[in-house]
Amino acid sequence: MNRRARPAQIKRRSSRAINDALALFQRRWAMRILWELRSSSLNFRELQSACGDLSASVLSLRISELRNALLVEHDAGTGYQLTEHGRSLMAAAVPLLRWAPAWAAAVKRLAAAGSHCSTRIRVSLRSLGLSYSELRAYPPFRFQTTAAPFW
């Protein structure tokens, strides 16, 4: 008997896939490594230098994880490079890159305003799908009345 996947099963599978991907991306340095490989192949030392303050042991671990996730591959002649999945991930990140400056500007205005959120900032946050209380609750952006820019 041939069973077709039900919509709930498909949704569960796709949510698990996105959760697995996000768990990998949230690991420290993982996205930075992918970002540095977006346009060219780099050997280990070049990649370590491009990433800045990254130890060799952490880089080695992240590269191993990214290789196991089929996002990075190693060519003995050219070094590390993105796989087809890695390149498609970078292409999928383009809308996020377009969204980020408006979001960062809204957060910066909110931080400069302290705990008093103006109507204009509320409108900006609403256009980004955020509320003032959601933003305040998000750990990197917890701040009190007098908040200096935190980036």
DSSP file (Angstrom, degrees, kcal/mol; ACC not computed):
  #  RESIDUE AA STRUCTURE BP1 BP2  ACC     N-H-->O    O-->H-N    N-H-->O    O-->H-N    TCO  KAPPA ALPHA  PHI   PSI    X-CA   Y-CA   Z-CA
    1    1 A M              0   0    0      0, 0.0     2,-0.7     0, 0.0     0, 0.0   0.000 360.0 360.0 360.0 127.0    0.0    0.0    0.0
    2    2 A N        -     0   0    0      2,-0.0     2,-0.5     0, 0.0     0, 0.0  -0.778 360.0-162.1 -90.8 115.1    1.4    3.3   -1.1
    3    3 A R        -     0   0    0     -2,-0.7     2,-0.3     3,-0.0     3,-0.0  -0.823   7.3-144.1-100.1 135.5    0.9    6.0    1.6
    4    4 A R        -     0   0    0     -2,-0.5     2,-0.2     1,-0.1    -2,-0.0  -0.717  28.7-103.1 -92.7 147.0    1.2    9.7    0.7
    5    5 A A        -     0   0    0     -2,-0.3    -1,-0.1     1,-0.1     0, 0.0  -0.497  35.2-131.6 -69.1 133.5    2.7   12.1    3.2
    6    6 A R     >  -     0   0    0     -2,-0.2     4,-2.3     1,-0.1     3,-0.5  -0.498  23.2-109.0 -81.0 156.0    0.0   14.1    5.0
    7    7 A P  H  > S+     0   0    0      0, 0.0     4,-2.6     0, 0.0     5,-0.2   0.861 120.1  54.5 -54.0 -37.5    0.5   17.9    5.2
    8    8 A A  H  > S+     0   0    0      2,-0.2     4,-2.3     1,-0.2     5,-0.1   0.886 108.5  48.6 -65.4 -37.2    1.2   17.6    8.9
    9    9 A Q  H  > S+     0   0    0     -3,-0.5     4,-2.4     2,-0.2    -1,-0.2   0.906 111.8  48.7 -68.3 -41.1    4.0   15.1    8.3
   10   10 A I  H  X S+     0   0    0     -4,-2.3     4,-2.7     2,-0.2     5,-0.2   0.924 111.8  49.5 -62.7 -44.3    5.5   17.3    5.6
   11   11 A K  H  X S+     0   0    0     -4,-2.6     4,-2.7    -5,-0.2     5,-0.2   0.908 110.6  50.2 -62.1 -42.6    5.3   20.3    7.9
   12   12 A R  H  X S+     0   0    0     -4,-2.3     4,-2.3     2,-0.2    -1,-0.2   0.918 112.1  47.6 -61.9 -43.5    7.0   18.3   10.7
   13   13 A R  H  X S+     0   0    0     -4,-2.4     4,-2.1     1,-0.2    -2,-0.2   0.919 114.1  46.0 -64.4 -43.4    9.8   17.2    8.4
   14   14 A S  H  X S+     0   0    0     -4,-2.7     4,-2.4     2,-0.2    -2,-0.2   0.868 112.3  51.0 -70.7 -34.3   10.4   20.7    7.1
   15   15 A S  H  X S+     0   0    0     -4,-2.7     4,-2.3    -5,-0.2    -1,-0.2   0.893 110.5  49.4 -68.0 -36.7   10.3   22.2   10.6
   16   16 A R  H  X S+     0   0    0     -4,-2.3     4,-2.5    -5,-0.2    -2,-0.2   0.906 110.6  51.0 -66.2 -39.2   12.8   19.7   11.8
   17   17 A A  H  X S+     0   0    0     -4,-2.1     4,-2.4     2,-0.2    -2,-0.2   0.932 112.3  45.0 -63.7 -45.3   15.0   20.5    8.8
   18   18 A I  H  X S+     0   0    0     -4,-2.4     4,-2.9     1,-0.2    -1,-0.2   0.889 112.8  51.7 -67.9 -37.1   15.0   24.2    9.4
   19   19 A N  H  X S+     0   0    0     -4,-2.3     4,-2.2     2,-0.2    -1,-0.2   0.902 110.3  48.8 -64.5 -40.1   15.6   23.7   13.1
   20   20 A D  H  X S+     0   0    0     -4,-2.5     4,-1.8     2,-0.2    -2,-0.2   0.921 113.1  47.6 -63.7 -43.5   18.6   21.5   12.3
   21   21 A A  H  X S+     0   0    0     -4,-2.4     4,-2.6     1,-0.2    -2,-0.2   0.931 112.4  48.6 -63.8 -45.0   19.9   24.1    9.9
   22   22 A L  H  X S+     0   0    0     -4,-2.9     4,-2.1     1,-0.2    -1,-0.2   0.867 107.4  55.9 -64.6 -35.5   19.4   26.9   12.4
   23   23 A A  H  < S+     0   0    0     -4,-2.2     4,-0.4    -5,-0.2    -1,-0.2   0.898 111.0  44.9 -62.4 -39.2   21.1   24.9   15.2
   24   24 A L  H >< S+     0   0    0     -4,-1.8     3,-1.1     1,-0.2    -2,-0.2   0.927 113.1  50.0 -68.1 -44.7   24.2   24.6   12.9
   25   25 A F  H 3< S+     0   0    0     -4,-2.6     6,-0.6     1,-0.3    -2,-0.2   0.794 103.8  59.0 -67.3 -28.5   24.1   28.2   11.9
   26   26 A Q  T 3< S+     0   0    0     -4,-2.1    -1,-0.3    -5,-0.2    -2,-0.2   0.632  78.8 108.9 -79.0 -10.5   23.9   29.5   15.5
   27   27 A R  S X> S-     0   0    0     -3,-1.1     3,-2.0    -4,-0.4     4,-0.5  -0.455  89.6 -91.3 -64.2 135.1   27.1   27.8   16.4
   28   28 A R  T 34 S+     0   0    0      1,-0.3    -1,-0.1    -2,-0.1    -2,-0.1  -0.219 105.6   3.1 -55.2 131.9   29.8   30.4   16.9
   29   29 A W  T 3> S+     0   0    0     -4,-0.1     4,-2.5    -3,-0.1    -1,-0.3   0.198  96.5 111.0  79.7 -11.0   31.7   31.2   13.7
   30   30 A A  H <> S+     0   0    0     -3,-2.0     4,-2.1     1,-0.2     5,-0.2   0.952  83.0  39.5 -60.6 -51.0   29.7   28.9   11.5
   31   31 A M  H  X S+     0   0    0     -6,-0.6     4,-2.8    -4,-0.5    -1,-0.2   0.863 113.6  55.8 -68.1 -34.2   28.1   31.7    9.5
   32   32 A R  H  > S+     0   0    0      2,-0.2     4,-2.5     1,-0.2    -1,-0.2   0.910 107.5  49.3 -63.6 -41.1   31.2   33.7    9.4
   33   33 A I  H  X S+     0   0    0     -4,-2.5     4,-1.4     2,-0.2    -2,-0.2   0.936 112.6  47.0 -62.9 -46.3   33.1   30.8    7.9
   34   34 A L  H  < S+     0   0    0     -4,-2.1     4,-0.4    -5,-0.2     3,-0.3   0.916 111.7  52.1 -60.7 -42.3   30.5   30.4    5.2
   35   35 A W  H >< S+     0   0    0     -4,-2.8     3,-1.3     1,-0.2     4,-0.3   0.913 107.6  50.7 -61.1 -44.2   30.5   34.1    4.6
   36   36 A E  H 3< S+     0   0    0     -4,-2.5     3,-0.4     1,-0.3     4,-0.3   0.783 111.5  48.9 -66.8 -25.8   34.2   34.2    4.1
   37   37 A L  T 3< S+     0   0    0     -4,-1.4    45,-0.6    -3,-0.3    -1,-0.3   0.428  83.0  99.9 -90.7   1.2   34.0   31.4    1.6
   38   38 A R  S <  S+     0   0    0     -3,-1.3    -1,-0.2    -4,-0.4    -2,-0.1   0.804  94.4  22.8 -60.8 -31.8   31.2   32.9   -0.4
   39   39 A S  S    S+     0   0    0     -3,-0.4     2,-0.3    -4,-0.3    -1,-0.2   0.616 126.1  10.2-115.2 -13.6   33.3   34.3   -3.2
   40   40 A S  S    S-     0   0    0     -4,-0.3     2,-0.2    40,-0.0    -1,-0.2  -0.993  73.0 -95.6-158.9 163.2   36.5   32.3   -3.3
   41   41 A S        -     0   0    0     -2,-0.3     2,-0.4    40,-0.1    40,-0.2  -0.596  39.5-169.8 -79.4 144.6   38.3   29.2   -2.0
   42   42 A L  B     -A   80   0A   0     38,-2.1    38,-3.2    -2,-0.2     2,-0.1  -0.995  17.9-129.8-135.9 142.4   40.6   29.7    1.0
   43   43 A N     >  -     0   0    0     -2,-0.4     4,-2.7    36,-0.3     5,-0.2  -0.316  44.0 -90.5 -79.8 177.0   43.2   27.5    2.6
   44   44 A F  H  > S+     0   0    0      1,-0.2     4,-2.5     2,-0.2     5,-0.2   0.916 125.8  44.5 -57.4 -49.3   43.1   26.9    6.4
   45   45 A R  H  > S+     0   0    0      2,-0.2     4,-2.4     1,-0.2    -1,-0.2   0.893 114.1  49.6 -65.7 -40.2   45.4   29.8    7.3
   46   46 A E  H  > S+     0   0    0      2,-0.2     4,-2.5     1,-0.2    -1,-0.2   0.914 112.6  48.0 -63.8 -41.8   43.7   32.3    4.9
   47   47 A L  H  X S+     0   0    0     -4,-2.7     4,-1.8     2,-0.2    -2,-0.2   0.909 111.2  50.2 -65.9 -42.0   40.3   31.3    6.3
   48   48 A Q  H  X S+     0   0    0     -4,-2.5     4,-0.6    -5,-0.2     6,-0.4   0.908 112.8  47.1 -61.8 -42.3   41.6   31.7    9.9
   49   49 A S  H >< S+     0   0    0     -4,-2.4     3,-0.8     1,-0.2    -2,-0.2   0.899 110.3  52.1 -66.1 -41.6   43.0   35.1    9.0
   50   50 A A  H 3< S+     0   0    0     -4,-2.5    -1,-0.2     1,-0.2    -2,-0.2   0.827 108.0  52.6 -64.9 -31.7   39.8   36.2    7.2
   51   51 A C  H 3< S-     0   0    0     -4,-1.8     2,-0.6     1,-0.2    -1,-0.2   0.603  96.2-154.8 -82.3 -11.3   37.7   35.2   10.3
   52   52 A G    <<  +     0   0    0     -3,-0.8     2,-2.1    -4,-0.6    -1,-0.2  -0.645  69.5  29.8  82.9-118.2   39.8   37.3   12.6
   53   53 A D  S    S+     0   0    0     -2,-0.6     2,-0.5     2,-0.0    -1,-0.1  -0.394  86.8 128.8 -83.9  62.7   39.9   36.2   16.3
   54   54 A L        -     0   0    0     -2,-2.1    -2,-0.1    -6,-0.4    -3,-0.1  -0.974  52.7-132.7-124.9 126.0   39.3   32.5   15.6
   55   55 A S     >  -     0   0    0     -2,-0.5     4,-2.4     1,-0.1     5,-0.2  -0.373  21.2-119.7 -75.0 156.4   41.5   29.8   17.1
   56   56 A A  H  > S+     0   0    0      1,-0.2     4,-2.5     2,-0.2     5,-0.2   0.865 112.7  53.5 -62.7 -37.7   42.8   27.0   14.9
   57   57 A S  H  > S+     0   0    0      2,-0.2     4,-2.1     1,-0.2    -1,-0.2   0.905 110.7  45.2 -67.9 -40.5   41.0   24.3   17.0
   58   58 A V  H  > S+     0   0    0      2,-0.2     4,-2.9     1,-0.2     5,-0.2   0.919 113.4  50.5 -68.4 -42.6   37.6   26.0   16.7
   59   59 A L  H  X S+     0   0    0     -4,-2.4     4,-2.8     1,-0.2     5,-0.2   0.927 110.3  50.0 -59.6 -44.8   38.1   26.6   13.0
   60   60 A S  H  X S+     0   0    0     -4,-2.5     4,-2.0     1,-0.2    -1,-0.2   0.909 112.3  47.5 -60.2 -43.4   39.0   23.0   12.5
   61   61 A L  H  X S+     0   0    0     -4,-2.1     4,-2.3     2,-0.2    -2,-0.2   0.930 113.7  46.6 -64.1 -46.6   35.9   21.9   14.5
   62   62 A R  H  X S+     0   0    0     -4,-2.9     4,-2.9     2,-0.2     5,-0.2   0.907 111.0  51.7 -64.9 -41.6   33.5   24.2   12.6
   63   63 A I  H  X S+     0   0    0     -4,-2.8     4,-2.5    -5,-0.2    -1,-0.2   0.924 109.6  50.8 -60.4 -42.6   35.0   23.2    9.2
   64   64 A S  H  X S+     0   0    0     -4,-2.0     4,-2.4    -5,-0.2    -2,-0.2   0.922 112.1  46.6 -60.0 -44.9   34.4   19.6   10.1
   65   65 A E  H  X S+     0   0    0     -4,-2.3     4,-1.6     1,-0.2    -2,-0.2   0.907 113.7  48.1 -63.8 -42.2   30.8   20.3   11.1
   66   66 A L  H  <>S+     0   0    0     -4,-2.9     5,-2.7     2,-0.2     6,-1.2   0.838 111.4  50.3 -70.5 -32.3   30.2   22.3    7.9
   67   67 A R  H ><5S+     0   0    0     -4,-2.5     3,-1.6    -5,-0.2    -2,-0.2   0.911 110.0  50.1 -68.6 -42.4   31.7   19.5    5.8
   68   68 A N  H 3<5S+     0   0    0     -4,-2.4    -2,-0.2     1,-0.3    -1,-0.2   0.811 108.3  53.7 -64.3 -28.9   29.5   16.9    7.5
   69   69 A A  T 3<5S-     0   0    0     -4,-1.6    -1,-0.3    -5,-0.2    -2,-0.2   0.372 115.5-119.3 -85.7   4.5   26.5   19.2    6.7
   70   70 A L  T < 5S+     0   0    0     -3,-1.6    15,-0.4     2,-0.2    16,-0.4   0.778  86.1 110.4  63.2  30.2   27.6   19.2    3.0
   71   71 A L  S   <S+     0   0    0     -5,-2.7    12,-2.1     1,-0.2     2,-0.4   0.689  75.7  35.4-102.4 -25.5   28.0   23.0    3.0
   72   72 A V  E     -B   82   0A   0     -6,-1.2     2,-0.3    10,-0.3    10,-0.2  -0.964  63.3-174.1-130.8 144.8   31.8   23.1    2.7
   73   73 A E  E     -B   81   0A   0      8,-2.9     8,-2.4    -2,-0.4     2,-0.5  -0.922  18.7-130.2-133.0 162.4   34.3   20.9    0.8
   74   74 A H  E     -B   80   0A   0     -2,-0.3     2,-0.5     6,-0.2     6,-0.2  -0.959  13.5-169.4-118.4 129.1   38.0   20.7    0.6
   75   75 A D  E  >  -B   79   0A   0      4,-2.9     4,-3.2    -2,-0.5     3,-0.3  -0.976  21.6-140.7-113.8 124.0   40.0   20.6   -2.6
   76   76 A A  T  4 S+     0   0    0     -2,-0.5    -1,-0.1     1,-0.2     4,-0.1   0.798 100.4  45.7 -55.7 -30.7   43.7   19.8   -2.0
   77   77 A G  T  4 S+     0   0    0      2,-0.1    -1,-0.2     1,-0.1    -3,-0.0   0.844 128.1  19.9 -82.8 -34.7   44.8   22.3   -4.7
   78   78 A T  T  4 S-     0   0    0     -3,-0.3     2,-0.3     1,-0.3    -2,-0.2   0.663  97.4-130.7-113.2 -20.3   42.6   25.3   -3.8
   79   79 A G  E  <  - B   0  75A   0     -4,-3.2    -4,-2.9   -38,-0.1    -1,-0.3  -0.788  57.7  -4.7 107.3-150.5   41.5   24.8   -0.2
   80   80 A Y  E     +AB  42  74A   0    -38,-3.2   -38,-2.1    -2,-0.3     2,-0.3  -0.601  65.5 164.3 -86.6 142.9   38.1   25.1    1.3
   81   81 A Q  E     - B   0  73A   0     -8,-2.4    -8,-2.9    -2,-0.3     2,-0.2  -0.971  39.8 -90.0-150.9 163.0   35.1   26.2   -0.8
   82   82 A L  E     - B   0  72A   0    -45,-0.6   -10,-0.3    -2,-0.3     2,-0.1  -0.492  36.4-137.2 -74.8 144.6   31.3   26.1   -0.6
   83   83 A T     >  -     0   0    0    -12,-2.1     4,-2.6    -2,-0.2     5,-0.2  -0.262  39.5 -88.6 -83.5-178.0   29.5   23.2   -2.0
   84   84 A E  H  > S+     0   0    0      1,-0.2     4,-2.3     2,-0.2     5,-0.2   0.905 133.2  50.3 -59.7 -41.1   26.4   23.6   -4.2
   85   85 A H  H  > S+     0   0    0    -15,-0.4     4,-2.0     2,-0.2    -1,-0.2   0.901 110.0  50.6 -64.2 -39.8   24.3   23.5   -1.0
   86   86 A G  H  > S+     0   0    0    -16,-0.4     4,-2.0     2,-0.2    -2,-0.2   0.904 110.7  48.1 -64.1 -41.9   26.6   26.2    0.6
   87   87 A R  H  X S+     0   0    0     -4,-2.6     4,-2.0     1,-0.2    -2,-0.2   0.887 111.1  50.6 -66.6 -38.1   26.2   28.4   -2.5
   88   88 A S  H  X S+     0   0    0     -4,-2.3     4,-2.1     2,-0.2    -1,-0.2   0.854 108.0  54.1 -69.2 -31.7   22.5   28.0   -2.5
   89   89 A L  H  X S+     0   0    0     -4,-2.0     4,-1.2     2,-0.2    -2,-0.2   0.930 107.9  49.1 -63.7 -44.7   22.5   28.9    1.2
   90   90 A M  H  < S+     0   0    0     -4,-2.0     4,-0.4     1,-0.2     3,-0.2   0.880 110.7  50.8 -63.4 -36.7   24.4   32.1    0.5
   91   91 A A  H >< S+     0   0    0     -4,-2.0     3,-1.1     1,-0.2    -1,-0.2   0.883 108.1  52.7 -65.9 -37.7   21.9   32.9   -2.3
   92   92 A A  H 3< S+     0   0    0     -4,-2.1     4,-0.4     1,-0.2    -1,-0.2   0.735 101.6  61.9 -69.4 -21.1   19.0   32.4    0.2
   93   93 A A  T 3X S+     0   0    0     -4,-1.2     4,-2.3    -3,-0.2    -1,-0.2   0.617  79.0  88.2 -79.4 -12.6   20.7   34.8    2.6
   94   94 A V  H <> S+     0   0    0     -3,-1.1     4,-1.8    -4,-0.4    -1,-0.2   0.906  86.2  49.7 -57.1 -46.5   20.4   37.7    0.1
   95   95 A P  H  > S+     0   0    0      0, 0.0     4,-1.9     0, 0.0    -1,-0.2   0.886 110.7  51.5 -60.9 -35.0   16.8   38.8    1.3
   96   96 A L  H  > S+     0   0    0     -4,-0.4     4,-2.4    -3,-0.2    -2,-0.2   0.892 107.3  52.7 -66.1 -38.8   18.1   38.7    4.9
   97   97 A L  H  < S+     0   0    0     -4,-2.3    -1,-0.2     1,-0.2    -3,-0.2   0.844 110.5  48.1 -64.7 -33.1   21.0   40.9    3.9
   98   98 A R  H  < S+     0   0    0     -4,-1.8     4,-0.5    -5,-0.2    -1,-0.2   0.851 114.4  46.3 -73.0 -34.7   18.5   43.4    2.3
   99   99 A W  H >X S+     0   0    0     -4,-1.9     4,-1.7    -5,-0.2     3,-0.5   0.850  97.3  73.4 -74.6 -36.9   16.3   43.3    5.4
  100  100 A A  H 3X S+     0   0    0     -4,-2.4     4,-3.0     1,-0.2     5,-0.2   0.817  89.0  55.0 -56.6 -43.2   19.1   43.7    8.0
  101  101 A P  H 3> S+     0   0    0      0, 0.0     4,-2.2     0, 0.0    -1,-0.2   0.905 110.0  46.7 -62.0 -39.5   20.0   47.5    7.5
  102  102 A A  H <> S+     0   0    0     -3,-0.5     4,-2.0    -4,-0.5    -2,-0.2   0.912 114.9  47.6 -66.3 -40.6   16.4   48.6    8.1
  103  103 A W  H  X S+     0   0    0     -4,-1.7     4,-2.4     2,-0.2     5,-0.2   0.933 111.7  49.4 -64.1 -47.1   16.1   46.4   11.2
  104  104 A A  H  X S+     0   0    0     -4,-3.0     4,-2.5     1,-0.2    -2,-0.2   0.885 110.3  51.2 -61.9 -39.3   19.5   47.6   12.6
  105  105 A A  H  X S+     0   0    0     -4,-2.2     4,-2.5    -5,-0.2    -1,-0.2   0.904 109.9  49.6 -64.9 -40.3   18.5   51.2   12.1
  106  106 A A  H  X S+     0   0    0     -4,-2.0     4,-2.2     2,-0.2    -2,-0.2   0.910 112.4  47.4 -64.3 -41.8   15.2   50.7   13.9
  107  107 A V  H  X S+     0   0    0     -4,-2.4     4,-2.7     2,-0.2    -2,-0.2   0.907 111.5  50.8 -65.3 -41.8   17.0   49.0   16.8
  108  108 A K  H  X S+     0   0    0     -4,-2.5     4,-2.4     2,-0.2    -2,-0.2   0.913 110.9  48.2 -64.1 -42.8   19.6   51.8   16.9
  109  109 A R  H  X S+     0   0    0     -4,-2.5     4,-1.6     2,-0.2    -1,-0.2   0.911 112.3  49.8 -62.8 -40.8   16.9   54.4   17.0
  110  110 A L  H  X S+     0   0    0     -4,-2.2     4,-0.5     2,-0.2    -2,-0.2   0.912 110.8  48.8 -64.4 -43.0   15.1   52.5   19.8
  111  111 A A  H >< S+     0   0    0     -4,-2.7     3,-1.0     1,-0.2    36,-0.5   0.898 110.1  51.5 -63.6 -40.4   18.3   52.2   21.8
  112  112 A A  H 3< S+     0   0    0     -4,-2.4    -1,-0.2     1,-0.3    -2,-0.2   0.817 106.7  54.9 -66.1 -29.5   18.9   55.9   21.4
  113  113 A A  H >< S-     0   0    0     -4,-1.6     3,-1.3     1,-0.3    -1,-0.3   0.582  97.0-154.0 -79.2  -9.4   15.4   56.6   22.6
  114  114 A G  T <<  -     0   0    0     -3,-1.0    -1,-0.3    -4,-0.5    31,-0.2  -0.483  62.7 -22.2  70.7-140.0   16.0   54.6   25.8
  115  115 A S  T 3  S+     0   0    0     30,-0.4     2,-0.8    -2,-0.2    -1,-0.2   0.581 120.2  88.9 -83.4  -8.5   12.9   53.2   27.4
  116  116 A H    <   -     0   0    0     -3,-1.3     2,-0.7    29,-0.2    -1,-0.1  -0.804  64.6-162.0 -94.2 111.1   10.6   55.7   25.6
  117  117 A C        -     0   0    0     -2,-0.8    -7,-0.1     4,-0.0    -2,-0.1  -0.819  11.7-141.1 -96.2 116.3    9.6   54.3   22.3
  118  118 A S     >  -     0   0    0     -2,-0.7     4,-2.4     1,-0.1     5,-0.2  -0.258  22.5-111.5 -72.7 162.7    8.3   57.0   19.9
  119  119 A T  H  > S+     0   0    0      1,-0.2     4,-2.4     2,-0.2     5,-0.2   0.887 118.3  55.9 -59.3 -40.1    5.4   56.5   17.6
  120  120 A R  H  > S+     0   0    0      1,-0.2     4,-2.1     2,-0.2    -1,-0.2   0.910 108.8  45.8 -61.1 -43.2    7.7   56.7   14.6
  121  121 A I  H  > S+     0   0    0      2,-0.2     4,-3.0     1,-0.2     5,-0.2   0.894 109.8  54.7 -68.4 -38.9    9.9   53.9   16.0
  122  122 A R  H  X S+     0   0    0     -4,-2.4     4,-2.7     1,-0.2    -2,-0.2   0.911 108.4  49.6 -59.3 -40.7    6.9   51.8   16.8
  123  123 A V  H  X S+     0   0    0     -4,-2.4     4,-2.3     2,-0.2    -1,-0.2   0.917 111.4  49.0 -63.7 -42.8    5.8   52.1   13.2
  124  124 A S  H  X S+     0   0    0     -4,-2.1     4,-1.1     2,-0.2    -2,-0.2   0.920 112.8  47.1 -62.1 -44.0    9.2   51.1   12.0
  125  125 A L  H  <>S+     0   0    0     -4,-3.0     5,-3.4     1,-0.2     3,-0.4   0.902 110.6  52.5 -64.7 -40.3    9.2   48.1   14.3
  126  126 A R  H ><5S+     0   0    0     -4,-2.7     3,-1.4     1,-0.2    -1,-0.2   0.899 105.4  54.6 -61.8 -39.6    5.7   47.1   13.2
  127  127 A S  H 3<5S+     0   0    0     -4,-2.3    -1,-0.2     1,-0.3    -2,-0.2   0.772 109.8  48.0 -66.3 -23.7    6.9   47.3    9.6
  128  128 A L  T 3<5S-     0   0    0     -4,-1.1    -1,-0.3    -3,-0.4    -2,-0.2   0.437 121.4-110.3 -91.5  -1.1    9.6   44.8   10.5
  129  129 A G  T < 5S+     0   0    0     -3,-1.4     2,-0.3    -4,-0.3    -3,-0.2   0.743  79.7 121.0  79.9  23.3    7.1   42.6   12.4
  130  130 A L      < -     0   0    0     -5,-3.4     2,-0.3    -6,-0.1    -1,-0.3  -0.885  49.0-150.8-119.4 150.2    8.5   43.4   15.8
  131  131 A S     >  -     0   0    0     -2,-0.3     4,-2.4    -3,-0.1     5,-0.2  -0.819  30.0-114.6-110.8 160.1    7.0   45.0   18.9
  132  132 A Y  H  > S+     0   0    0     -2,-0.3     4,-2.6     1,-0.2     5,-0.2   0.913 117.6  49.4 -58.6 -44.1    8.9   47.0   21.4
  133  133 A S  H  > S+     0   0    0      1,-0.2     4,-1.7     2,-0.2    -1,-0.2   0.874 109.8  51.5 -67.1 -35.9    8.3   44.4   24.1
  134  134 A E  H  > S+     0   0    0      2,-0.2     4,-1.0     1,-0.2    -1,-0.2   0.920 111.9  47.1 -64.2 -42.5    9.5   41.6   21.9
  135  135 A L  H >< S+     0   0    0     -4,-2.4     3,-0.6     1,-0.2     6,-0.2   0.917 111.1  50.3 -65.7 -43.3   12.7   43.5   21.1
  136  136 A R  H 3< S+     0   0    0     -4,-2.6    -1,-0.2     1,-0.2    -2,-0.2   0.833 109.9  52.3 -63.6 -31.3   13.3   44.4   24.7
  137  137 A A  H 3< S+     0   0    0     -4,-1.7    -1,-0.2    -5,-0.2    -2,-0.2   0.688  83.4 100.2 -79.5 -18.2   12.9   40.7   25.6
  138  138 A Y  S X< S-     0   0    0     -4,-1.0     3,-2.3    -3,-0.6     4,-0.1  -0.583  79.7-130.1 -73.8 121.3   15.4   39.5   23.0
  139  139 A P  G >  S+     0   0    0      0, 0.0     3,-1.5     0, 0.0    -1,-0.1   0.772 100.4  52.3 -48.0 -45.4   18.6   38.8   25.0
  140  140 A P  G 3  S+     0   0    0      0, 0.0    -4,-0.1     0, 0.0    -2,-0.1   0.732 114.1  45.9 -66.4 -15.1   21.2   40.8   22.9
  141  141 A F  G <  S+     0   0    0     -3,-2.3     2,-0.4    -6,-0.2    -3,-0.1   0.153  74.5 132.5-115.0  20.3   19.0   43.9   23.1
  142  142 A R    <   +     0   0    0     -3,-1.5     2,-0.3    -4,-0.1    -5,-0.1  -0.578  31.5 153.9 -70.0 126.5   18.0   44.0   26.7
  143  143 A F        -     0   0    0     -2,-0.4     4,-0.1    -7,-0.1     2,-0.1  -0.984  33.8-136.5-152.1 161.2   18.6   47.5   27.9
  144  144 A Q        -     0   0    0     -2,-0.3     3,-0.3     2,-0.2   -30,-0.0  -0.187  54.4 -62.6-104.6-162.4   17.4   50.0   30.5
  145  145 A T  S    S+     0   0    0      1,-0.2     2,-0.9   -31,-0.2   -30,-0.4   0.871 127.4  41.9 -57.1 -44.6   16.5   53.6   30.3
  146  146 A T  S    S+     0   0    0    -32,-0.2     2,-0.5   -31,-0.1    -1,-0.2  -0.771  76.5 168.8-109.8  89.7   20.0   54.9   29.3
  147  147 A A        -     0   0    0     -2,-0.9   -33,-0.2   -36,-0.5     3,-0.1  -0.870  21.9-152.1-105.4 127.9   21.3   52.5   26.7
  148  148 A A        -     0   0    0     -2,-0.5   -36,-0.0     1,-0.1    -2,-0.0  -0.608  46.6 -78.8 -84.6 155.0   24.4   53.3   24.7
  149  149 A P        -     0   0    0      0, 0.0    -1,-0.1     0, 0.0   -41,-0.1  -0.318  42.9-155.3 -53.9 136.8   24.6   51.7   21.2
  150  150 A F              0   0    0      1,-0.2    -2,-0.0    -3,-0.1   -42,-0.0   0.198 360.0 360.0-107.5  15.3   25.7   48.1   21.8
  151  151 A W              0   0    0      0, 0.0    -1,-0.2     0, 0.0     0, 0.0   0.378 360.0 360.0-129.9 360.0   27.3   47.3   18.5
